[in-house]
Amino acid sequence: MNTPVIGVLALQGDVREHLIALAAADAVARPVRRPEELAEVDGLVLPGGESTTISKLAVLFGVMEPLRARVRDGMPVYGTCAGMIMLADKILDPRSGQETIGGIDMIVRRNAFGRQNESFEAALDVKGIPGDPVEGVFIRAPWVESVGADAEVLAEHDGHIVAVRQGNALATSFHPELTGDHRVHALFVAMVRADRTPESL
């Protein structure tokens, strides 16, 4: 059984919910805070939270540069909400000192869907997810202003891009880990499993 080990960057945000969702999607899930823990996983989830805080903590814990290197080398990575911002090659309105990991040729706008009290849910048709629409939970969510030629749009809401994939990098504006529907995590686990398969043959 090709069971991948997938980490969740455990610096801020809904780490526990992602660990539960990954386990439900048949992965071995573990928190990651330091470079040595990052080196032991096959893929990584970047959870929601506050993207500027996550960026600063990643630098403080010494994990930012190793993470950039792993993503450049093709490690599968999935970012939700703030994690989407972290995977963007460019932020339209960055805060002072805010850094990203990069990996997806897209420009994102922070807090594009409004403040915390404007959070909402919406049914989304997500490319690659069979069956009923995915229930997207949007909390101070970003949206994608534009994507480059190598990035594939997987879902839109109200005319705005809210899910993108580029190679081994996946990103959503919304939080599937909060719904009990683990199909987006299953998609990511399948991406990680496929990435591991050539080495296991």
Backbone as CSV, one residue per row, in Angstrom:
resi,resn,N_x,N_y,N_z,CA_x,CA_y,CA_z,C_x,C_y,C_z
1,MET,0.853,-1.199,0.000,0.000,0.000,0.000,0.882,1.240,0.000
2,ASN,0.659,2.099,-0.973,1.452,3.309,-1.112,0.828,4.404,-0.241
3,THR,1.122,4.363,1.068,0.540,5.326,1.997,1.508,6.489,2.194
4,PRO,1.163,7.673,1.677,2.085,8.793,1.801,2.075,9.401,3.201
5,VAL,3.193,9.987,3.569,3.305,10.747,4.806,3.180,12.225,4.444
6,ILE,2.142,12.869,4.955,1.870,14.259,4.599,1.878,15.121,5.858
7,GLY,2.632,16.189,5.808,2.711,17.098,6.940,1.722,18.242,6.819
8,VAL,1.440,18.863,7.950,0.676,20.110,7.996,1.560,21.139,8.701
9,LEU,1.833,22.241,8.041,2.669,23.275,8.646,1.976,23.799,9.895
10,ALA,2.553,23.511,11.046,1.858,23.717,12.321,2.374,24.952,13.045
11,LEU,2.339,26.089,12.362,2.781,27.340,12.962,1.601,28.200,13.406
12,GLN,0.484,28.069,12.700,-0.730,28.825,13.025,-1.858,28.230,12.198
13,GLY,-3.092,28.431,12.638,-4.219,28.025,11.818,-4.833,26.698,12.239
14,ASP,-5.722,26.186,11.380,-6.518,25.008,11.703,-5.769,23.709,11.384
15,VAL,-4.691,23.501,12.097,-3.804,22.357,11.863,-4.523,21.041,12.152
16,ARG,-5.199,20.971,13.284,-5.847,19.727,13.708,-6.856,19.241,12.672
17,GLU,-7.648,20.170,12.134,-8.672,19.801,11.159,-8.051,19.214,9.892
18,HIS,-6.925,19.775,9.474,-6.239,19.222,8.302,-5.674,17.834,8.594
19,LEU,-5.118,17.646,9.777,-4.584,16.329,10.140,-5.692,15.277,10.102
20,ILE,-6.867,15.628,10.605,-8.007,14.706,10.603,-8.441,14.394,9.174
21,ALA,-8.538,15.435,8.339,-8.986,15.246,6.954,-7.993,14.395,6.168
22,LEU,-6.701,14.613,6.373,-5.687,13.818,5.670,-5.746,12.355,6.095
23,ALA,-5.913,12.125,7.391,-6.017,10.748,7.885,-7.251,10.065,7.301
24,ALA,-8.357,10.816,7.186,-9.579,10.258,6.603,-9.393,9.934,5.127
25,ALA,-8.440,10.606,4.477,-8.137,10.363,3.065,-6.997,9.366,2.885
26,ASP,-6.723,8.585,3.934,-5.755,7.478,3.886,-4.307,7.919,3.738
27,ALA,-3.954,8.994,4.421,-2.553,9.404,4.512,-2.102,9.303,5.963
28,VAL,-0.806,9.186,6.166,-0.217,9.340,7.488,0.049,10.833,7.665
29,ALA,-0.611,11.447,8.627,-0.557,12.900,8.773,0.204,13.276,10.035
30,ARG,1.050,14.285,9.922,1.812,14.735,11.099,2.102,16.232,11.016
31,PRO,2.184,16.901,12.155,2.512,18.319,12.161,3.982,18.554,11.811
32,VAL,4.250,19.683,11.165,5.610,20.050,10.767,5.882,21.476,11.221
33,ARG,6.949,21.643,11.977,7.352,22.985,12.412,8.802,23.302,12.051
34,ARG,9.630,22.278,11.923,11.065,22.494,11.768,11.596,21.788,10.528
35,PRO,12.764,22.216,10.023,13.316,21.638,8.799,13.467,20.127,8.846
36,GLU,13.873,19.582,9.999,14.066,18.131,10.081,12.743,17.380,9.957
37,GLU,11.653,17.997,10.413,10.326,17.382,10.250,9.853,17.492,8.803
38,LEU,10.157,18.608,8.153,9.817,18.789,6.746,10.503,17.746,5.876
39,ALA,11.742,17.410,6.227,12.513,16.453,5.431,11.913,15.052,5.448
40,GLU,11.034,14.770,6.414,10.497,13.418,6.584,9.146,13.208,5.912
41,VAL,8.582,14.240,5.264,7.247,14.100,4.676,7.327,14.072,3.155
42,ASP,6.302,13.461,2.550,6.211,13.362,1.093,5.470,14.542,0.481
43,GLY,4.672,15.230,1.285,3.908,16.383,0.830,3.544,17.226,2.036
44,LEU,3.032,18.432,1.793,2.765,19.348,2.897,1.507,20.162,2.627
45,VAL,0.709,20.366,3.682,-0.441,21.262,3.637,-0.087,22.556,4.366
46,LEU,-0.404,23.670,3.744,-0.248,24.993,4.360,-1.639,25.463,4.762
47,PRO,-1.957,25.492,6.057,-3.326,25.783,6.492,-3.655,27.266,6.443
48,GLY,-4.932,27.552,6.708,-5.353,28.933,6.841,-4.806,29.532,8.125
49,GLY,-5.085,30.796,8.308,-4.564,31.552,9.445,-4.337,32.975,8.981
50,GLU,-3.247,33.566,9.377,-2.904,34.918,8.931,-1.594,34.804,8.166
51,SER,-1.630,35.107,6.874,-0.486,34.807,6.003,0.782,35.547,6.416
52,THR,0.650,36.775,6.898,1.837,37.522,7.326,2.467,36.855,8.543
53,THR,1.642,36.431,9.496,2.141,35.755,10.697,2.806,34.429,10.338
54,ILE,2.151,33.653,9.470,2.732,32.371,9.058,4.082,32.592,8.383
55,SER,4.159,33.605,7.528,5.408,33.933,6.841,6.520,34.244,7.842
56,LYS,6.220,35.089,8.829,7.240,35.475,9.817,7.650,34.291,10.693
57,LEU,6.671,33.457,11.081,6.990,32.294,11.907,7.804,31.266,11.125
58,ALA,7.512,31.115,9.842,8.271,30.180,9.018,9.743,30.583,8.949
59,VAL,9.990,31.882,8.854,11.370,32.375,8.873,11.987,32.152,10.248
60,LEU,11.228,32.459,11.301,11.725,32.318,12.671,12.092,30.874,12.997
61,PHE,11.291,29.920,12.539,11.536,28.511,12.814,12.531,27.883,11.830
62,GLY,13.035,28.678,10.902,14.043,28.180,9.978,13.525,27.249,8.908
63,VAL,12.223,27.320,8.651,11.623,26.377,7.713,11.295,27.021,6.360
64,MET,11.377,28.345,6.245,10.986,29.009,5.005,11.872,28.602,3.823
65,GLU,13.174,28.706,3.967,14.055,28.388,2.842,14.031,26.899,2.482
66,PRO,14.068,25.978,3.471,13.926,24.562,3.110,12.606,24.266,2.418
67,LEU,11.541,24.952,2.826,10.235,24.742,2.209,10.232,25.249,0.771
68,ARG,10.798,26.421,0.547,10.918,26.929,-0.827,11.695,25.953,-1.702
69,ALA,12.772,25.407,-1.151,13.598,24.477,-1.922,12.821,23.202,-2.266
70,ARG,12.075,22.666,-1.304,11.289,21.440,-1.558,10.215,21.692,-2.598
71,VAL,9.558,22.850,-2.519,8.516,23.178,-3.504,9.140,23.345,-4.891
72,ARG,10.286,24.013,-4.966,10.979,24.159,-6.256,11.354,22.798,-6.825
73,ASP,11.702,21.863,-5.938,12.096,20.521,-6.378,10.904,19.622,-6.693
74,GLY,9.684,20.143,-6.490,8.506,19.405,-6.909,7.729,18.699,-5.824
75,MET,8.052,18.944,-4.539,7.253,18.325,-3.483,5.804,18.771,-3.596
76,PRO,4.839,17.838,-3.548,3.433,18.239,-3.572,3.081,19.103,-2.366
77,VAL,2.341,20.157,-2.613,1.973,21.096,-1.556,0.561,21.595,-1.822
78,TYR,-0.195,21.763,-0.741,-1.585,22.230,-0.848,-1.800,23.352,0.155
79,GLY,-2.245,24.504,-0.333,-2.498,25.645,0.535,-3.958,26.038,0.548
80,THR,-4.519,26.241,1.766,-5.892,26.719,1.908,-5.880,28.127,2.483
81,CYS,-6.649,29.023,1.872,-6.821,30.389,2.352,-5.464,31.093,2.499
82,ALA,-4.967,31.301,3.697,-3.646,31.897,3.859,-2.577,31.059,3.169
83,GLY,-2.786,29.735,3.148,-1.854,28.853,2.448,-1.822,29.115,0.961
84,MET,-2.985,29.499,0.389,-3.002,29.901,-1.019,-2.128,31.126,-1.239
85,ILE,-2.231,32.095,-0.328,-1.407,33.300,-0.433,0.072,32.946,-0.367
86,MET,0.412,32.000,0.505,1.805,31.580,0.652,2.360,30.935,-0.617
87,LEU,1.481,30.322,-1.416,1.928,29.647,-2.640,1.939,30.566,-3.858
88,ALA,1.443,31.769,-3.713,1.396,32.693,-4.843,2.783,33.243,-5.165
89,ASP,3.052,33.362,-6.455,4.302,34.011,-6.847,4.245,35.514,-6.595
90,LYS,3.019,36.067,-6.523,2.894,37.506,-6.285,1.619,37.800,-5.507
91,ILE,1.704,38.699,-4.515,0.549,39.189,-3.758,0.261,40.606,-4.240
92,LEU,-1.002,40.865,-4.531,-1.370,42.180,-5.054,-1.184,43.275,-4.007
93,ASP,-1.467,42.945,-2.735,-1.425,43.955,-1.677,-0.698,43.412,-0.451
94,PRO,0.590,43.094,-0.579,1.301,42.490,0.556,1.480,43.456,1.714
95,ARG,1.530,42.898,2.905,1.904,43.710,4.068,3.416,43.847,4.093
96,SER,3.885,44.829,4.820,5.319,45.088,4.898,6.056,43.854,5.428
97,GLY,7.067,43.425,4.715,7.873,42.297,5.140,7.280,40.936,4.847
98,GLN,6.105,40.897,4.214,5.458,39.620,3.949,6.173,38.877,2.827
99,GLU,6.462,37.600,3.076,7.117,36.761,2.091,6.188,35.618,1.693
100,THR,6.426,35.072,0.512,5.701,33.882,0.096,6.689,32.770,-0.235
101,ILE,6.161,31.565,-0.309,6.960,30.421,-0.738,7.021,30.392,-2.251
102,GLY,5.903,30.752,-2.890,5.812,30.670,-4.337,5.508,29.241,-4.775
103,GLY,5.426,29.053,-6.067,5.149,27.726,-6.602,4.011,27.709,-7.598
104,ILE,3.110,28.702,-7.512,2.017,28.816,-8.473,2.079,30.199,-9.111
105,ASP,2.071,30.210,-10.445,2.135,31.462,-11.188,0.763,32.136,-11.131
106,MET,0.523,32.825,-10.026,-0.746,33.516,-9.841,-0.527,34.770,-9.008
107,ILE,-1.449,35.705,-9.162,-1.475,36.918,-8.352,-2.718,36.847,-7.478
108,VAL,-2.547,36.964,-6.165,-3.690,36.859,-5.249,-3.943,38.191,-4.542
109,ARG,-5.195,38.361,-4.157,-5.596,39.537,-3.367,-6.017,39.065,-1.986
110,ARG,-5.370,39.560,-0.953,-5.662,39.180,0.421,-7.045,39.681,0.847
111,ASN,-7.729,38.885,1.696,-9.023,39.291,2.288,-10.010,39.822,1.239
112,ALA,-9.939,39.264,0.036,-10.710,39.816,-1.081,-12.212,39.677,-0.880
113,PHE,-12.652,38.616,-0.191,-14.077,38.383,-0.010,-14.642,39.089,1.224
114,GLY,-13.825,39.892,1.900,-14.346,40.665,3.017,-13.781,40.246,4.359
115,ARG,-14.289,40.896,5.402,-13.809,40.682,6.759,-14.390,39.403,7.370
116,GLN,-13.964,39.113,8.590,-14.398,37.905,9.296,-15.923,37.795,9.365
117,ASN,-16.603,38.917,9.634,-18.060,38.869,9.776,-18.782,38.737,8.434
118,GLU,-18.016,38.744,7.351,-18.594,38.528,6.020,-18.283,37.119,5.498
119,SER,-17.894,36.236,6.388,-17.625,34.856,6.000,-18.900,34.198,5.471
120,PHE,-18.724,33.221,4.575,-19.890,32.592,3.962,-19.517,31.206,3.447
121,GLU,-20.535,30.459,3.059,-20.342,29.160,2.427,-20.965,29.185,1.048
122,ALA,-20.383,28.403,0.128,-20.906,28.349,-1.236,-20.624,26.981,-1.827
123,ALA,-21.556,26.489,-2.632,-21.373,25.216,-3.329,-20.544,25.469,-4.583
124,LEU,-19.487,24.677,-4.751,-18.533,24.903,-5.831,-18.353,23.641,-6.669
125,ASP,-18.338,23.819,-7.975,-17.933,22.741,-8.874,-16.418,22.832,-9.034
126,VAL,-15.717,21.823,-8.516,-14.261,21.825,-8.535,-13.774,20.769,-9.526
127,LYS,-13.028,21.200,-10.505,-12.499,20.287,-11.517,-11.635,19.221,-10.839
128,GLY,-11.887,17.954,-11.173,-11.139,16.858,-10.573,-11.811,16.251,-9.363
129,ILE,-12.908,16.870,-8.890,-13.665,16.340,-7.753,-15.008,15.825,-8.279
130,PRO,-15.189,14.506,-8.358,-16.442,13.968,-8.885,-17.578,14.084,-7.878
131,GLY,-18.795,13.914,-8.380,-19.956,13.900,-7.497,-20.531,15.279,-7.264
132,ASP,-21.167,15.428,-6.111,-21.841,16.680,-5.772,-20.847,17.833,-5.656
133,PRO,-21.353,19.071,-5.747,-20.471,20.225,-5.545,-19.791,20.183,-4.172
134,VAL,-18.636,20.804,-4.094,-17.890,20.935,-2.844,-18.422,22.142,-2.082
135,GLU,-18.663,21.964,-0.790,-19.109,23.090,0.040,-17.882,23.881,0.482
136,GLY,-17.763,25.093,-0.033,-16.610,25.922,0.295,-16.911,26.862,1.438
137,VAL,-16.050,26.853,2.458,-16.170,27.773,3.594,-15.137,28.887,3.385
138,PHE,-15.626,30.112,3.259,-14.769,31.266,2.977,-14.697,32.148,4.220
139,ILE,-13.496,32.294,4.784,-13.277,33.085,5.997,-12.140,34.068,5.735
140,ARG,-12.470,35.342,5.591,-11.454,36.359,5.236,-10.609,35.843,4.067
141,ALA,-11.285,35.298,3.078,-10.602,34.541,2.034,-10.000,35.431,0.949
142,PRO,-8.889,34.986,0.371,-8.351,35.660,-0.807,-9.074,35.179,-2.061
143,TRP,-8.852,35.856,-3.155,-9.165,35.271,-4.452,-7.971,35.484,-5.367
144,VAL,-7.984,34.798,-6.504,-6.888,34.877,-7.459,-7.262,35.885,-8.538
145,GLU,-6.455,36.920,-8.655,-6.700,37.952,-9.658,-6.400,37.445,-11.064
146,SER,-5.312,36.694,-11.212,-4.929,36.184,-12.522,-3.964,35.026,-12.358
147,VAL,-3.893,34.188,-13.388,-2.969,33.054,-13.386,-2.138,33.074,-14.663
148,GLY,-0.958,32.473,-14.564,-0.106,32.339,-15.730,-0.495,31.131,-16.566
149,ALA,0.236,30.932,-17.639,-0.106,29.886,-18.603,0.004,28.482,-18.020
150,ASP,0.861,28.292,-17.024,1.079,26.952,-16.470,0.110,26.589,-15.355
151,ALA,-0.674,27.539,-14.899,-1.602,27.295,-13.796,-2.993,26.969,-14.348
152,GLU,-3.636,25.975,-13.759,-4.961,25.530,-14.190,-6.007,25.975,-13.171
153,VAL,-7.037,26.658,-13.635,-8.136,27.074,-12.768,-9.056,25.876,-12.542
154,LEU,-9.294,25.544,-11.265,-10.147,24.406,-10.921,-11.552,24.815,-10.496
155,ALA,-11.707,26.032,-9.981,-13.027,26.473,-9.528,-13.083,27.994,-9.472
156,GLU,-14.305,28.508,-9.677,-14.566,29.938,-9.539,-15.817,30.146,-8.707
157,HIS,-15.884,31.300,-8.061,-17.098,31.700,-7.352,-17.368,33.166,-7.642
158,ASP,-18.571,33.445,-8.119,-18.987,34.817,-8.386,-18.001,35.530,-9.312
159,GLY,-17.472,34.777,-10.286,-16.558,35.354,-11.257,-15.111,35.436,-10.817
160,HIS,-14.802,34.936,-9.629,-13.438,35.003,-9.113,-12.842,33.602,-8.969
161,ILE,-11.574,33.477,-9.267,-10.880,32.188,-9.183,-10.631,31.838,-7.726
162,VAL,-11.049,30.629,-7.313,-10.909,30.230,-5.910,-10.199,28.882,-5.731
163,ALA,-9.809,28.226,-6.820,-9.027,26.988,-6.725,-8.144,26.883,-7.955
164,VAL,-6.870,26.551,-7.717,-5.866,26.540,-8.773,-4.925,25.359,-8.549
165,ARG,-4.449,24.813,-9.654,-3.397,23.798,-9.565,-2.321,24.103,-10.593
166,GLN,-1.080,23.932,-10.178,0.049,24.024,-11.105,1.029,22.915,-10.765
167,GLY,1.078,21.897,-11.600,1.952,20.761,-11.331,1.581,20.089,-10.023
168,ASN,2.522,20.033,-9.085,2.298,19.401,-7.784,1.798,20.373,-6.725
169,ALA,1.442,21.579,-7.117,0.950,22.586,-6.163,-0.548,22.815,-6.370
170,LEU,-1.287,22.749,-5.272,-2.741,22.931,-5.269,-3.081,24.027,-4.272
171,ALA,-4.060,24.863,-4.593,-4.438,25.935,-3.666,-5.920,26.224,-3.781
172,THR,-6.556,26.467,-2.621,-7.963,26.865,-2.585,-8.128,28.071,-1.670
173,SER,-9.046,28.975,-2.056,-9.383,30.114,-1.201,-10.140,29.673,0.037
174,PHE,-10.824,28.545,-0.093,-11.761,28.091,0.928,-11.148,27.002,1.808
175,HIS,-11.913,26.595,2.831,-11.447,25.655,3.854,-12.232,24.336,3.776
176,PRO,-11.823,23.371,2.968,-12.546,22.096,2.936,-12.380,21.274,4.206
177,GLU,-11.355,21.578,4.992,-11.117,20.820,6.230,-12.177,21.087,7.291
178,LEU,-12.992,22.124,7.093,-14.002,22.486,8.086,-15.379,21.889,7.806
179,THR,-15.513,21.117,6.733,-16.838,20.678,6.302,-17.131,19.207,6.548
180,GLY,-16.110,18.393,6.788,-16.328,16.954,6.887,-16.318,16.260,5.534
181,ASP,-16.223,17.023,4.449,-16.093,16.478,3.101,-14.603,16.444,2.775
182,HIS,-14.052,15.234,2.650,-12.598,15.093,2.521,-12.139,14.891,1.078
183,ARG,-13.000,15.219,0.096,-12.642,14.931,-1.288,-11.487,15.791,-1.814
184,VAL,-11.381,17.037,-1.374,-10.254,17.860,-1.821,-8.953,17.316,-1.228
185,HIS,-9.003,16.908,0.035,-7.822,16.292,0.628,-7.485,14.969,-0.060
186,ALA,-8.511,14.225,-0.458,-8.274,12.971,-1.188,-7.596,13.247,-2.523
187,LEU,-7.993,14.334,-3.190,-7.321,14.733,-4.422,-5.847,15.012,-4.168
188,PHE,-5.563,15.734,-3.076,-4.166,16.043,-2.770,-3.392,14.780,-2.401
189,VAL,-4.000,13.900,-1.621,-3.334,12.637,-1.278,-3.020,11.854,-2.546
190,ALA,-3.939,11.855,-3.508,-3.691,11.168,-4.784,-2.523,11.811,-5.527
191,MET,-2.408,13.132,-5.464,-1.271,13.825,-6.074,0.039,13.383,-5.435
192,VAL,0.054,13.291,-4.100,1.263,12.877,-3.385,1.596,11.422,-3.709
193,ARG,0.570,10.585,-3.723,0.772,9.168,-4.025,1.352,8.993,-5.433
194,ALA,0.825,9.739,-6.396,1.324,9.670,-7.769,2.767,10.162,-7.854
195,ASP,3.102,11.174,-7.050,4.476,11.706,-7.045,5.457,10.686,-6.484
196,ARG,5.012,9.843,-5.549,5.876,8.845,-4.921,6.027,7.582,-5.756
197,THR,5.065,7.323,-6.641,5.020,6.051,-7.358,6.281,5.752,-8.160
198,PRO,6.851,6.701,-8.941,8.042,6.349,-9.716,9.192,5.836,-8.847
199,GLU,9.362,6.400,-7.646,10.460,5.986,-6.775,10.215,4.612,-6.166
200,SER,8.926,4.225,-6.077,8.612,2.971,-5.403,8.578,1.782,-6.355
201,LEU,8.738,2.063,-7.666,8.704,0.963,-8.634,10.033,0.233,-8.672
